Amino acid sequence: MNATVSLDSVWNLVQSLSSDNQKWLADKIYENIRHAPKKKELVFPHIPKNMNISPEVLDLVADRLPVEIDIEKETDKMWEEWAK
């Protein structure tokens, strides 16, 4: 059975335990944390500085924005849309 309990309720319960029981619980929590699987760190491949990029890939990359676009106005509009 899975039940949802607020952390405040858990804290109140832990505070009502005796010191020995609190120590036992803390030891169990530390043991659980120690044996938990560790997250793998993301490793990105190293791309050499002198690597030639194909024209097809370069065509996929956006260059500069057209001159007639007002960046400030577009940013303000974006924030207004996000605020809705």
Secondary structure as UniProt FT lines:
FT   HELIX           7..15
FT   HELIX           19..35
FT   TURN            49..50
FT   HELIX           55..60
FT   TURN            67..68
FT   HELIX           71..83
//
